[in-house]
């Protein structure tokens, strides 16, 4: 039977202080949990903006540099994002109104498909599933209204995100030193953990956000060139679908290509299909070029982390989920290594002691 190591001295000598520390951590988590998504968004945003912060600190004090960085983030990221989402919301509302009022011209699409040898009763299908379609559209509209109604809470959350981001940018060095003092782990192991988590975060943020944004913009440009309506909405949808593994942007360009065939625009449909395939293939080259290494995530960890993160953390789980799951693997690997090293060291000490004891003569 393997002997277990005794608890650290500080736990034995200061049990009340240890209990208070654990209680404080638990109470702190209860306070943070209602806005956990926004806190995590602040962490992700700070990680994205850190290179700019470091560059500005060469000329400005950390506080001024952090203020300028946050202002740049608001102007470059937040305001365009709000505009894009508002346009997508308006186009979604127009689509909902068209479907609800029956303004979708299914008969023209049916005739065009019939001329090409495809007999499809879209009108009958629409009539059969009209209730389900209407319910789905109304559910989408209700969800949009819920988002609009939750704007005060979103405003509070965005404020928390910006403050968390500002604090991390300005006081990151002090935070790291504080973690070295507070967390009861050897400094060398903590540095290794921080390095591994940094690589995981870089792979998650860059691969999930930047690659998806590039592909969505490329798809949006192609749709705009072809004169497809609701380009902004479709670009946002392409961005979201590209974030999800095993889905990708073909969830946008494939239906649009079929729509172009129905509108008697076969050349445009073929062109969009080839262009969409080219955009999807570019993923193979974009990720290694941007990440610098492709083995940062095991594919299973990435898939489970993204979908599990979405359920656990909400939208920010797209980025945090794989980092959490990959971080668990890193911690377990380090734990297994340290345990093996400890067992080997204990065995070496035991062998040394046994060798040093001379055998007694009979």
C-alpha positions as CSV (number, residue, x, y, z in Angstrom):
1,X,0.0,0.0,0.0
2,X,1.4,3.4,-1.0
3,X,1.8,5.9,1.8
4,X,0.0,9.2,1.2
5,X,1.7,12.5,1.8
6,X,0.6,14.4,4.9
7,X,-1.4,17.6,4.4
8,X,0.7,20.8,4.0
9,X,1.7,22.5,7.3
10,X,-0.3,25.6,6.7
11,X,-3.6,23.6,6.4
12,X,-2.9,21.8,9.7
13,X,-1.6,24.9,11.6
14,X,-4.3,27.3,10.3
15,X,-7.5,25.4,9.8
16,X,-9.8,28.3,10.6
17,X,-8.0,30.6,8.1
18,X,-8.1,27.8,5.5
19,X,-11.8,27.4,6.0
20,X,-12.3,31.2,5.7
21,X,-10.3,31.2,2.5
22,X,-12.4,28.4,1.0
23,X,-15.6,30.1,2.1
24,X,-14.5,33.4,0.6
25,X,-13.8,31.7,-2.7
26,X,-17.2,30.0,-2.7
27,X,-19.0,33.3,-1.9
28,X,-17.0,35.1,-4.6
29,X,-18.1,32.5,-7.2
30,X,-21.7,33.0,-6.2
31,X,-21.4,36.7,-6.8
32,X,-19.6,36.2,-10.2
33,X,-21.8,33.4,-11.5
34,X,-24.8,35.6,-12.7
35,X,-22.4,37.5,-15.0
36,X,-19.9,34.7,-15.6
37,X,-20.3,34.9,-19.4
38,X,-19.4,38.6,-19.5
39,X,-16.4,38.1,-17.2
40,X,-15.2,35.3,-19.5
41,X,-15.8,37.6,-22.5
42,X,-13.7,40.2,-20.7
43,X,-10.9,37.7,-20.3
44,X,-11.0,36.7,-24.0
45,X,-11.2,40.4,-25.1
46,X,-8.2,41.2,-22.9
47,X,-6.2,38.4,-24.4
48,X,-7.1,39.6,-27.9
49,X,-6.1,43.2,-27.1
50,X,-2.9,42.4,-25.1
51,X,-0.5,42.8,-28.1
52,X,-1.9,46.4,-28.6
53,X,-1.6,47.1,-24.9
54,X,2.1,46.0,-24.8
55,X,2.9,48.2,-27.8
56,X,1.2,51.2,-26.3
57,X,3.0,50.7,-23.0
58,X,6.3,51.4,-24.7
59,X,5.2,55.0,-25.0
60,X,2.4,55.4,-22.3
61,X,1.7,54.5,-18.7
62,X,-0.2,51.3,-18.2
63,X,-3.4,53.0,-17.1
64,X,-3.4,55.4,-20.1
65,X,-2.5,52.6,-22.5
66,X,-5.3,50.4,-21.2
67,X,-7.8,53.3,-21.6
68,X,-6.7,53.9,-25.2
69,X,-6.9,50.2,-25.9
70,X,-10.4,49.9,-24.5
71,X,-11.4,53.0,-26.6
72,X,-10.0,51.4,-29.7
73,X,-11.9,48.2,-29.0
74,X,-15.1,50.1,-28.6
75,X,-14.6,52.0,-31.9
76,X,-13.2,49.1,-34.0
77,X,-15.0,46.1,-32.5
78,X,-18.1,47.1,-30.5
79,X,-19.7,49.8,-32.7
80,X,-19.3,47.9,-36.0
81,X,-20.6,44.8,-34.2
82,X,-23.7,46.7,-33.0
83,X,-24.3,48.1,-36.5
84,X,-24.0,44.7,-38.2
85,X,-26.3,43.0,-35.6
86,X,-28.9,45.8,-36.0
87,X,-28.9,45.4,-39.8
88,X,-29.1,41.6,-39.4
89,X,-32.0,42.1,-37.0
90,X,-33.8,44.4,-39.5
91,X,-33.3,41.9,-42.3
92,X,-34.5,39.1,-40.1
93,X,-37.6,41.0,-39.2
94,X,-38.3,41.6,-42.9
95,X,-37.9,37.9,-43.6
96,X,-40.2,37.0,-40.7
97,X,-42.8,39.4,-42.1
98,X,-42.6,38.0,-45.6
99,X,-43.0,34.4,-44.4
100,X,-45.9,35.4,-42.1
101,X,-47.8,37.3,-44.8
102,X,-47.2,34.5,-47.4
103,X,-45.2,36.8,-49.7
104,X,-42.8,34.0,-50.7
105,X,-43.3,33.3,-54.4
106,X,-43.2,29.5,-54.4
107,X,-45.0,29.1,-57.7
108,X,-42.3,30.8,-59.7
109,X,-39.7,28.6,-58.1
110,X,-41.8,25.5,-58.8
111,X,-42.1,26.4,-62.5
112,X,-38.4,27.1,-62.9
113,X,-37.5,23.7,-61.3
114,X,-40.1,21.9,-63.4
115,X,-38.6,23.4,-66.6
116,X,-35.3,21.8,-65.6
117,X,-36.9,18.4,-65.0
118,X,-37.3,18.7,-61.2
119,X,-40.9,18.4,-60.2
120,X,-41.3,19.6,-56.6
121,X,-44.6,20.6,-55.0
122,X,-43.3,23.4,-52.8
123,X,-46.7,24.9,-52.4
124,X,-48.1,21.7,-51.1
125,X,-45.1,21.2,-48.8
126,X,-45.5,24.8,-47.5
127,X,-49.2,24.2,-46.9
128,X,-48.5,20.9,-45.1
129,X,-45.9,22.4,-42.8
130,X,-47.2,25.9,-42.7
131,X,-48.1,25.7,-39.0
132,X,-44.6,24.4,-38.1
133,X,-43.0,27.1,-40.3
134,X,-45.1,29.8,-38.8
135,X,-44.3,28.5,-35.3
136,X,-40.6,28.5,-36.1
137,X,-40.8,32.0,-37.5
138,X,-42.8,33.3,-34.5
139,X,-40.3,31.6,-32.2
140,X,-37.5,33.4,-34.0
141,X,-39.3,36.7,-33.7
142,X,-40.0,36.1,-30.0
143,X,-36.3,35.3,-29.4
144,X,-35.4,38.6,-31.1
145,X,-37.8,40.5,-29.0
146,X,-36.4,38.8,-25.9
147,X,-32.9,40.0,-27.0
148,X,-34.3,43.6,-27.4
149,X,-36.1,43.4,-24.1
150,X,-32.9,42.2,-22.4
151,X,-30.9,45.2,-23.6
152,X,-30.6,46.7,-20.1
153,X,-29.0,43.5,-18.8
154,X,-26.8,43.3,-21.8
155,X,-25.7,46.9,-21.2
156,X,-24.7,45.9,-17.6
157,X,-22.9,42.8,-18.9
158,X,-21.0,44.8,-21.5
159,X,-19.9,47.3,-18.8
160,X,-18.6,44.4,-16.7
161,X,-16.8,43.0,-19.7
162,X,-15.1,46.3,-20.4
163,X,-14.1,46.8,-16.7
164,X,-12.7,43.2,-16.5
165,X,-10.8,43.8,-19.7
166,X,-9.4,47.1,-18.5
167,X,-8.3,45.6,-15.2
168,X,-6.6,42.7,-16.8
169,X,-4.8,44.9,-19.3
170,X,-3.6,47.4,-16.7
171,X,-2.8,45.1,-13.8
172,X,-1.9,41.8,-15.5
173,X,1.6,41.6,-14.1
174,X,0.3,42.2,-10.5
175,X,-2.4,39.5,-11.1
176,X,0.2,37.0,-12.2
177,X,2.4,37.7,-9.1
178,X,-0.7,37.4,-6.9
179,X,-1.5,34.0,-8.4
180,X,2.0,32.8,-7.7
181,X,1.6,33.8,-4.1
182,X,-1.9,32.6,-3.5
183,X,-2.2,29.3,-5.5
184,X,-0.4,26.5,-3.5
185,X,1.5,25.1,-6.5
186,X,5.2,25.3,-7.2
187,X,6.2,28.3,-9.3
188,X,7.7,26.1,-12.1
189,X,4.5,24.2,-12.4
190,X,2.4,27.4,-12.5
191,X,4.7,28.8,-15.3
192,X,4.2,25.6,-17.3
193,X,0.4,25.8,-16.8
194,X,0.3,29.5,-17.9
195,X,2.4,28.6,-21.0
196,X,0.1,25.7,-21.9
197,X,-3.1,27.8,-21.3
198,X,-1.7,30.6,-23.3
199,X,-1.1,28.3,-26.3
200,X,-4.6,26.8,-25.8
201,X,-6.2,30.3,-25.7
202,X,-4.3,31.4,-28.8
203,X,-5.4,28.4,-30.7
204,X,-9.0,28.7,-29.6
205,X,-9.4,32.4,-30.1
206,X,-7.5,32.7,-33.4
207,X,-8.9,29.5,-35.0
208,X,-12.5,30.0,-33.9
209,X,-12.8,33.8,-34.4
210,X,-10.4,35.0,-36.9
211,X,-10.7,32.1,-39.4
212,X,-14.5,32.2,-39.1
213,X,-14.5,36.0,-39.6
214,X,-12.3,35.7,-42.7
215,X,-14.5,33.0,-44.2
216,X,-17.7,34.8,-43.4
217,X,-16.5,38.0,-45.0
218,X,-15.4,36.1,-48.1
219,X,-18.8,34.5,-48.4
220,X,-20.5,37.8,-47.8
221,X,-18.5,39.4,-50.6
222,X,-19.4,36.6,-53.0
223,X,-23.1,36.9,-52.1
224,X,-23.0,40.7,-52.6
225,X,-21.4,40.3,-56.0
226,X,-24.2,38.0,-57.1
227,X,-26.8,40.5,-55.8
228,X,-28.2,38.1,-53.1
229,X,-30.6,39.9,-50.7
230,X,-30.0,40.1,-47.0
231,X,-26.3,39.8,-47.4
232,X,-25.5,41.1,-43.9
233,X,-27.8,38.5,-42.3
234,X,-26.3,35.7,-44.3
235,X,-22.8,36.8,-43.5
236,X,-23.6,36.8,-39.8
237,X,-25.1,33.3,-40.2
238,X,-22.0,32.1,-42.1
239,X,-19.8,33.4,-39.2
240,X,-21.8,31.5,-36.6
241,X,-21.9,28.3,-38.7
242,X,-18.2,28.5,-39.4
243,X,-17.6,28.7,-35.6
244,X,-19.3,25.3,-35.2
245,X,-17.3,22.2,-36.1
246,X,-18.6,19.9,-38.8
247,X,-21.0,22.6,-40.1
248,X,-19.1,25.4,-41.8
249,X,-20.1,28.0,-44.3
250,X,-21.7,25.5,-46.7
251,X,-24.8,25.9,-44.6
252,X,-25.2,29.3,-46.3
253,X,-23.7,29.0,-49.8
254,X,-25.3,25.6,-50.6
255,X,-29.0,26.8,-50.0
256,X,-28.2,30.0,-51.8
257,X,-26.8,28.0,-54.8
258,X,-30.0,26.0,-54.9
259,X,-32.0,29.3,-54.7
260,X,-30.0,30.6,-57.7
261,X,-30.8,27.5,-59.7
262,X,-34.5,28.0,-58.9
263,X,-34.2,31.6,-60.2
264,X,-32.8,30.3,-63.5
265,X,-29.2,31.5,-62.8
266,X,-27.2,28.2,-63.2
267,X,-23.9,30.0,-64.0
268,X,-24.2,32.0,-60.8
269,X,-25.1,28.9,-58.8
270,X,-22.1,27.0,-60.1
271,X,-19.8,29.9,-59.5
272,X,-21.0,30.3,-55.9
273,X,-20.6,26.6,-55.3
274,X,-17.0,26.6,-56.6
275,X,-16.3,29.8,-54.7
276,X,-17.8,28.3,-51.5
277,X,-15.7,25.2,-51.8
278,X,-12.6,27.3,-52.3
279,X,-13.5,29.3,-49.1
280,X,-13.9,26.0,-47.2
281,X,-10.7,24.6,-48.5
282,X,-8.9,27.8,-47.4
283,X,-9.6,26.7,-43.8
284,X,-6.9,24.1,-44.2
285,X,-4.3,26.8,-44.9
286,X,-5.6,29.6,-42.8
287,X,-5.5,27.8,-39.4
288,X,-1.9,26.6,-39.6
289,X,-0.8,30.0,-40.9
290,X,-2.5,31.9,-38.2
291,X,-2.0,29.5,-35.3
292,X,1.5,28.4,-36.1
293,X,0.8,24.8,-35.1
294,X,-2.2,22.6,-35.9
295,X,-1.8,20.1,-33.0
296,X,-2.8,22.5,-30.2
297,X,-6.1,20.8,-29.9
298,X,-7.1,17.2,-30.3
299,X,-10.1,17.1,-32.6
300,X,-12.2,15.4,-30.1
301,X,-11.3,17.9,-27.4
302,X,-12.2,20.8,-29.8
303,X,-15.6,19.4,-30.8
304,X,-16.7,18.4,-27.3
305,X,-15.3,21.6,-25.9
306,X,-17.1,23.8,-28.3
307,X,-20.6,22.2,-28.0
308,X,-20.2,21.5,-24.2
309,X,-18.9,25.1,-23.7
310,X,-22.0,26.5,-25.6
311,X,-24.3,24.7,-23.2
312,X,-22.3,25.5,-20.0
313,X,-21.1,29.0,-20.6
314,X,-23.3,30.3,-23.5
315,X,-21.9,32.0,-26.5
316,X,-18.5,32.6,-24.9
317,X,-18.2,28.8,-24.6
318,X,-17.2,28.7,-28.2
319,X,-13.8,30.0,-27.1
320,X,-13.7,29.0,-23.4
321,X,-15.0,25.4,-23.7
322,X,-12.0,24.0,-25.7
323,X,-9.6,25.9,-23.4
324,X,-11.2,24.5,-20.3
325,X,-11.2,20.9,-21.6
326,X,-7.7,21.3,-23.0
327,X,-6.6,22.8,-19.7
328,X,-8.0,19.8,-17.8
329,X,-5.9,17.5,-20.0
330,X,-2.8,19.6,-19.3
331,X,-3.4,19.6,-15.5
332,X,-3.9,15.8,-15.5
333,X,-0.8,15.3,-17.6
334,X,1.3,17.4,-15.2
335,X,-0.3,15.6,-12.2
336,X,0.5,12.2,-13.6
337,X,4.1,13.3,-14.4
338,X,4.6,14.8,-10.9
339,X,3.2,11.7,-9.2
340,X,5.5,9.5,-11.3
341,X,8.5,11.6,-10.5
342,X,7.5,11.6,-6.8
343,X,7.2,7.8,-6.8
344,X,10.5,7.4,-8.6
345,X,12.2,9.8,-6.1
346,X,10.7,7.9,-3.1
347,X,11.9,4.6,-4.6
348,X,15.4,5.9,-5.1
349,X,15.6,7.2,-1.5
350,X,14.3,3.8,-0.2
351,X,16.9,1.9,-2.3
352,X,19.7,4.2,-1.1
353,X,18.7,3.6,2.6
354,X,18.6,-0.1,2.1
355,X,22.0,-0.1,0.4
356,X,23.6,1.9,3.2
357,X,22.5,-0.6,5.9
358,X,25.2,-3.3,6.2
359,X,24.1,-6.8,6.5
360,X,24.7,-8.4,9.9
361,X,26.8,-11.6,10.0
362,X,24.9,-14.6,11.3
